[in-house]
Amino acid sequence: MSKYKATFAGILGLVYTALLIYVIKYRIQYRILIGDGTNELLKEIANKKEGSSIDTRKYAKLLAAIRAHSNFIEYVPIQLILAAILEIQGVDKFKLKLLLCVFTIGRIAHPLGIMKSDAKGIGRPIGTLSTIGTLVISSLANICIAYPLICSKQ
């Protein structure tokens, strides 16, 4: 494995760990040991006294942390696999570094956007677009290298 791919994999591993820590933090803070808090919310609703209110913000924070963590792990492995295959096939190292750099920046931006109020931070669309873009580029590049006649300009 090349140094640059190992570097991006290491950075992505650290981001994954940070997202995991956010989930753990909210689980401990709100005493929700499993799930996203739905069960606890239902219990609060069932036990709600007349005139009292339920603070649902804690459930939203935990759910955002869980989704940021889950979303990260849904996309990183496939991108790293696609990048490894591109490297094996001899793709230009600069292009591969650029691809992984854009992907990594997107994967860092995305959870920052999700964890903003109402998941509307600018990082979310940046992360989404860079993830989709790099996955499409990696996938099509692998297909074009494997089947050059499909992608030739004839």
C-alpha positions in Angstrom: 0.0 0.0 0.0 1.3 3.4 -0.8 2.1 6.1 1.8 -0.5 8.5 0.6 -3.3 5.9 0.7 -2.2 4.9 4.1 -2.2 8.5 5.1 -5.8 9.1 3.9 -6.9 5.8 5.5 -5.3 7.0 8.8 -7.0 10.4 8.7 -10.3 8.8 7.9 -9.8 6.3 10.8 -9.2 9.2 13.2 -12.4 11.0 11.9 -14.3 7.7 12.5 -13.0 7.6 16.0 -14.0 11.2 16.7 -17.5 10.4 15.5 -17.6 7.4 17.7 -16.6 9.5 20.7 -19.5 11.9 19.9 -22.0 9.0 20.0 -20.5 7.8 23.3 -20.5 11.3 24.8 -24.3 11.7 24.1 -25.1 8.2 25.2 -23.4 8.9 28.6 -24.8 12.5 28.9 -28.4 11.4 28.2 -28.2 7.9 29.7 -29.2 6.2 26.5 -27.2 3.1 26.3 -28.7 1.6 23.2 -30.5 2.9 20.1 -31.3 6.5 19.4 -33.4 7.4 22.4 -36.8 6.6 20.8 -37.6 4.1 23.6 -36.8 6.6 26.3 -38.8 9.3 24.6 -41.8 7.1 24.4 -41.5 6.4 28.1 -41.3 10.1 28.8 -44.4 10.7 26.7 -46.3 7.9 28.5 -45.3 9.3 31.9 -45.8 13.0 31.0 -47.8 14.9 33.5 -50.4 17.5 32.5 -48.8 20.9 31.8 -45.2 19.6 31.7 -43.0 19.5 28.6 -40.5 17.1 27.2 -37.1 18.3 26.1 -36.5 16.5 22.8 -33.1 18.2 22.0 -31.1 15.5 23.7 -32.6 12.9 21.3 -31.9 15.1 18.3 -28.2 15.5 19.3 -27.8 11.8 19.9 -29.5 10.9 16.6 -27.3 13.4 14.7 -24.2 11.8 16.2 -25.4 8.3 15.4 -26.2 9.2 11.8 -22.9 11.1 11.3 -21.0 8.0 12.6 -23.2 5.6 10.5 -23.0 7.7 7.4 -19.2 7.8 7.6 -18.9 4.0 7.9 -21.3 3.5 5.0 -19.1 5.2 2.5 -15.5 5.1 3.6 -14.8 1.4 3.1 -16.1 1.3 -0.5 -14.1 4.4 -1.5 -10.9 3.0 0.0 -11.5 -0.3 -1.8 -12.2 1.5 -5.1 -9.0 3.6 -4.6 -6.9 0.5 -3.9 -8.2 -1.1 -7.1 -7.4 2.1 -9.1 -3.9 2.1 -7.6 -3.4 -1.6 -8.5 -4.5 -0.7 -12.1 -1.8 2.0 -12.3 -3.8 5.2 -12.1 -1.7 8.4 -11.9 -0.8 9.0 -8.3 -1.6 12.7 -8.4 -5.1 12.0 -9.6 -5.6 9.3 -6.9 -4.3 11.7 -4.2 -6.6 14.4 -5.4 -9.6 12.1 -5.4 -8.8 10.9 -1.9 -8.2 14.4 -0.7 -11.6 15.6 -2.0 -13.3 12.5 -0.5 -11.5 13.0 2.9 -12.4 16.7 3.1 -16.0 15.8 2.3 -16.1 13.1 5.0 -14.8 15.6 7.5 -17.3 18.4 6.4 -20.4 16.1 6.4 -20.6 15.3 10.1 -19.9 18.9 11.0 -23.0 19.9 8.9 -25.1 17.1 10.4 -24.4 18.1 13.9 -25.4 21.7 13.3 -28.8 22.8 14.3 -31.4 20.9 12.3 -28.6 19.2 10.4 -28.5 22.3 8.1 -24.8 23.1 8.3 -23.0 23.9 5.0 -20.7 20.9 5.6 -23.5 18.5 4.9 -24.1 19.3 1.2 -20.4 19.7 0.7 -19.8 16.2 2.2 -22.7 14.7 0.3 -21.6 16.1 -3.1 -17.9 15.3 -2.7 -18.8 11.7 -1.5 -21.2 11.1 -4.4 -18.8 12.7 -6.9 -15.7 10.8 -5.8 -17.6 7.5 -5.6 -19.0 8.0 -9.2 -15.5 9.0 -10.5 -13.8 6.0 -8.8 -16.4 3.6 -10.0 -16.4 4.8 -13.6 -12.6 5.0 -13.7 -12.4 1.3 -12.5 -14.9 0.3 -15.2 -13.1 2.3 -17.9 -9.8 0.8 -17.0 -11.1 -2.7 -17.0 -13.1 -2.2 -20.2 -11.3 0.4 -22.3 -13.6 -0.1 -25.3 -16.6 1.1 -23.3 -15.0 4.4 -22.5 -13.0 5.0 -25.6 -13.7 8.1 -27.7 -14.3 6.3 -31.0 
